[in-house]
Amino acid sequence: MRLFSVLTSMTESSPISFTFLNLLSLRISLIK
């Protein structure tokens, strides 16, 4: 999950990217 933390830290300054990352992680959790 290191890549996920890097993405999170990169998108902290961008609300749009942060929202997209949340949706993406939600989709991943639904697939698993």
PyMOL Python script that loads the backbone (N, CA, C, O; Angstrom):
from pymol import cmd

cmd.read_pdbstr("""\
ATOM      1  N   MET A   1       0.839  -1.215   0.000  1.00  0.00           N
ATOM      2  CA  MET A   1       0.000   0.000   0.000  1.00  0.00           C
ATOM      3  C   MET A   1       0.869   1.258   0.000  1.00  0.00           C
ATOM      4  O   MET A   1       0.375   2.352   0.276  1.00  0.00           O
ATOM      5  N   ARG A   2       2.125   1.113  -0.300  1.00  0.00           N
ATOM      6  CA  ARG A   2       2.996   2.284  -0.320  1.00  0.00           C
ATOM      7  C   ARG A   2       2.587   3.236  -1.441  1.00  0.00           C
ATOM      8  O   ARG A   2       2.600   4.455  -1.269  1.00  0.00           O
ATOM      9  N   LEU A   3       2.227   2.670  -2.580  1.00  0.00           N
ATOM     10  CA  LEU A   3       1.804   3.501  -3.709  1.00  0.00           C
ATOM     11  C   LEU A   3       0.560   4.306  -3.346  1.00  0.00           C
ATOM     12  O   LEU A   3       0.423   5.463  -3.741  1.00  0.00           O
ATOM     13  N   PHE A   4      -0.339   3.688  -2.593  1.00  0.00           N
ATOM     14  CA  PHE A   4      -1.564   4.380  -2.194  1.00  0.00           C
ATOM     15  C   PHE A   4      -1.253   5.579  -1.310  1.00  0.00           C
ATOM     16  O   PHE A   4      -1.870   6.635  -1.448  1.00  0.00           O
ATOM     17  N   SER A   5      -0.288   5.414  -0.396  1.00  0.00           N
ATOM     18  CA  SER A   5       0.062   6.557   0.464  1.00  0.00           C
ATOM     19  C   SER A   5       0.722   7.664  -0.313  1.00  0.00           C
ATOM     20  O   SER A   5       0.523   8.840  -0.009  1.00  0.00           O
ATOM     21  N   VAL A   6       1.513   7.307  -1.320  1.00  0.00           N
ATOM     22  CA  VAL A   6       2.146   8.323  -2.165  1.00  0.00           C
ATOM     23  C   VAL A   6       1.074   9.087  -2.933  1.00  0.00           C
ATOM     24  O   VAL A   6       1.128  10.314  -3.028  1.00  0.00           O
ATOM     25  N   LEU A   7       0.112   8.371  -3.475  1.00  0.00           N
ATOM     26  CA  LEU A   7      -0.971   9.023  -4.207  1.00  0.00           C
ATOM     27  C   LEU A   7      -1.775   9.930  -3.289  1.00  0.00           C
ATOM     28  O   LEU A   7      -2.179  11.024  -3.684  1.00  0.00           O
ATOM     29  N   THR A   8      -2.003   9.480  -2.081  1.00  0.00           N
ATOM     30  CA  THR A   8      -2.761  10.282  -1.128  1.00  0.00           C
ATOM     31  C   THR A   8      -2.030  11.575  -0.790  1.00  0.00           C
ATOM     32  O   THR A   8      -2.636  12.645  -0.744  1.00  0.00           O
ATOM     33  N   SER A   9      -0.734  11.471  -0.555  1.00  0.00           N
ATOM     34  CA  SER A   9       0.042  12.667  -0.216  1.00  0.00           C
ATOM     35  C   SER A   9       0.139  13.610  -1.402  1.00  0.00           C
ATOM     36  O   SER A   9       0.212  14.826  -1.229  1.00  0.00           O
ATOM     37  N   MET A  10       0.140  13.050  -2.617  1.00  0.00           N
ATOM     38  CA  MET A  10       0.233  13.894  -3.815  1.00  0.00           C
ATOM     39  C   MET A  10      -1.080  14.633  -4.070  1.00  0.00           C
ATOM     40  O   MET A  10      -1.074  15.753  -4.582  1.00  0.00           O
ATOM     41  N   THR A  11      -2.196  14.012  -3.717  1.00  0.00           N
ATOM     42  CA  THR A  11      -3.495  14.601  -4.044  1.00  0.00           C
ATOM     43  C   THR A  11      -4.104  15.372  -2.878  1.00  0.00           C
ATOM     44  O   THR A  11      -5.243  15.829  -2.976  1.00  0.00           O
ATOM     45  N   GLU A  12      -3.377  15.523  -1.789  1.00  0.00           N
ATOM     46  CA  GLU A  12      -3.931  16.242  -0.635  1.00  0.00           C
ATOM     47  C   GLU A  12      -4.230  17.691  -0.977  1.00  0.00           C
ATOM     48  O   GLU A  12      -5.157  18.286  -0.426  1.00  0.00           O
ATOM     49  N   SER A  13      -3.449  18.258  -1.881  1.00  0.00           N
ATOM     50  CA  SER A  13      -3.644  19.664  -2.223  1.00  0.00           C
ATOM     51  C   SER A  13      -4.716  19.850  -3.297  1.00  0.00           C
ATOM     52  O   SER A  13      -5.116  20.976  -3.594  1.00  0.00           O
ATOM     53  N   SER A  14      -5.178  18.739  -3.875  1.00  0.00           N
ATOM     54  CA  SER A  14      -6.173  18.842  -4.933  1.00  0.00           C
ATOM     55  C   SER A  14      -7.454  18.108  -4.536  1.00  0.00           C
ATOM     56  O   SER A  14      -7.488  16.878  -4.551  1.00  0.00           O
ATOM     57  N   PRO A  15      -8.497  18.841  -4.186  1.00  0.00           N
ATOM     58  CA  PRO A  15      -9.771  18.218  -3.759  1.00  0.00           C
ATOM     59  C   PRO A  15     -10.381  17.321  -4.827  1.00  0.00           C
ATOM     60  O   PRO A  15     -10.963  16.282  -4.515  1.00  0.00           O
ATOM     61  N   ILE A  16     -10.247  17.726  -6.087  1.00  0.00           N
ATOM     62  CA  ILE A  16     -10.829  16.936  -7.175  1.00  0.00           C
ATOM     63  C   ILE A  16     -10.125  15.582  -7.285  1.00  0.00           C
ATOM     64  O   ILE A  16     -10.773  14.542  -7.407  1.00  0.00           O
ATOM     65  N   SER A  17      -8.814  15.611  -7.240  1.00  0.00           N
ATOM     66  CA  SER A  17      -8.052  14.364  -7.325  1.00  0.00           C
ATOM     67  C   SER A  17      -8.301  13.505  -6.092  1.00  0.00           C
ATOM     68  O   SER A  17      -8.354  12.278  -6.179  1.00  0.00           O
ATOM     69  N   PHE A  18      -8.452  14.155  -4.953  1.00  0.00           N
ATOM     70  CA  PHE A  18      -8.712  13.423  -3.716  1.00  0.00           C
ATOM     71  C   PHE A  18     -10.056  12.700  -3.784  1.00  0.00           C
ATOM     72  O   PHE A  18     -10.181  11.557  -3.343  1.00  0.00           O
ATOM     73  N   THR A  19     -11.050  13.375  -4.339  1.00  0.00           N
ATOM     74  CA  THR A  19     -12.361  12.757  -4.498  1.00  0.00           C
ATOM     75  C   THR A  19     -12.293  11.592  -5.471  1.00  0.00           C
ATOM     76  O   THR A  19     -12.902  10.546  -5.245  1.00  0.00           O
ATOM     77  N   PHE A  20     -11.551  11.779  -6.552  1.00  0.00           N
ATOM     78  CA  PHE A  20     -11.384  10.709  -7.538  1.00  0.00           C
ATOM     79  C   PHE A  20     -10.691   9.507  -6.913  1.00  0.00           C
ATOM     80  O   PHE A  20     -11.056   8.360  -7.173  1.00  0.00           O
ATOM     81  N   LEU A  21      -9.684   9.782  -6.084  1.00  0.00           N
ATOM     82  CA  LEU A  21      -8.966   8.694  -5.420  1.00  0.00           C
ATOM     83  C   LEU A  21      -9.881   7.952  -4.460  1.00  0.00           C
ATOM     84  O   LEU A  21      -9.782   6.733  -4.327  1.00  0.00           O
ATOM     85  N   ASN A  22     -10.764   8.668  -3.795  1.00  0.00           N
ATOM     86  CA  ASN A  22     -11.717   8.028  -2.888  1.00  0.00           C
ATOM     87  C   ASN A  22     -12.669   7.113  -3.653  1.00  0.00           C
ATOM     88  O   ASN A  22     -12.967   6.004  -3.210  1.00  0.00           O
ATOM     89  N   LEU A  23     -13.138   7.582  -4.788  1.00  0.00           N
ATOM     90  CA  LEU A  23     -14.040   6.769  -5.601  1.00  0.00           C
ATOM     91  C   LEU A  23     -13.318   5.539  -6.133  1.00  0.00           C
ATOM     92  O   LEU A  23     -13.883   4.447  -6.190  1.00  0.00           O
ATOM     93  N   LEU A  24     -12.063   5.732  -6.522  1.00  0.00           N
ATOM     94  CA  LEU A  24     -11.280   4.618  -7.047  1.00  0.00           C
ATOM     95  C   LEU A  24     -11.038   3.571  -5.967  1.00  0.00           C
ATOM     96  O   LEU A  24     -11.157   2.373  -6.224  1.00  0.00           O
ATOM     97  N   SER A  25     -10.705   4.013  -4.775  1.00  0.00           N
ATOM     98  CA  SER A  25     -10.462   3.074  -3.678  1.00  0.00           C
ATOM     99  C   SER A  25     -11.756   2.360  -3.279  1.00  0.00           C
ATOM    100  O   SER A  25     -11.731   1.195  -2.885  1.00  0.00           O
ATOM    101  N   LEU A  26     -12.875   3.061  -3.383  1.00  0.00           N
ATOM    102  CA  LEU A  26     -14.160   2.444  -3.081  1.00  0.00           C
ATOM    103  C   LEU A  26     -14.462   1.346  -4.091  1.00  0.00           C
ATOM    104  O   LEU A  26     -14.935   0.272  -3.719  1.00  0.00           O
ATOM    105  N   ARG A  27     -14.192   1.608  -5.361  1.00  0.00           N
ATOM    106  CA  ARG A  27     -14.423   0.618  -6.401  1.00  0.00           C
ATOM    107  C   ARG A  27     -13.522  -0.596  -6.194  1.00  0.00           C
ATOM    108  O   ARG A  27     -13.950  -1.734  -6.387  1.00  0.00           O
ATOM    109  N   ILE A  28     -12.278  -0.351  -5.801  1.00  0.00           N
ATOM    110  CA  ILE A  28     -11.344  -1.451  -5.561  1.00  0.00           C
ATOM    111  C   ILE A  28     -11.826  -2.312  -4.402  1.00  0.00           C
ATOM    112  O   ILE A  28     -11.755  -3.540  -4.459  1.00  0.00           O
ATOM    113  N   SER A  29     -12.313  -1.667  -3.355  1.00  0.00           N
ATOM    114  CA  SER A  29     -12.788  -2.421  -2.192  1.00  0.00           C
ATOM    115  C   SER A  29     -14.056  -3.211  -2.531  1.00  0.00           C
ATOM    116  O   SER A  29     -14.310  -4.263  -1.945  1.00  0.00           O
ATOM    117  N   LEU A  30     -14.841  -2.706  -3.469  1.00  0.00           N
ATOM    118  CA  LEU A  30     -16.045  -3.430  -3.880  1.00  0.00           C
ATOM    119  C   LEU A  30     -15.683  -4.638  -4.733  1.00  0.00           C
ATOM    120  O   LEU A  30     -16.346  -5.673  -4.665  1.00  0.00           O
ATOM    121  N   ILE A  31     -14.642  -4.506  -5.529  1.00  0.00           N
ATOM    122  CA  ILE A  31     -14.211  -5.616  -6.388  1.00  0.00           C
ATOM    123  C   ILE A  31     -13.646  -6.756  -5.541  1.00  0.00           C
ATOM    124  O   ILE A  31     -13.889  -7.928  -5.826  1.00  0.00           O
ATOM    125  N   LYS A  32     -12.898  -6.406  -4.505  1.00  0.00           N
ATOM    126  CA  LYS A  32     -12.261  -7.441  -3.673  1.00  0.00           C
ATOM    127  C   LYS A  32     -13.287  -8.236  -2.874  1.00  0.00           C
ATOM    128  O   LYS A  32     -12.920  -9.142  -2.125  1.00  0.00           O
TER     129      LYS A  32
END
""", "prot")
cmd.dss("prot")
cmd.show_as("cartoon", "prot")
cmd.util.cbc("prot")
cmd.orient("prot")
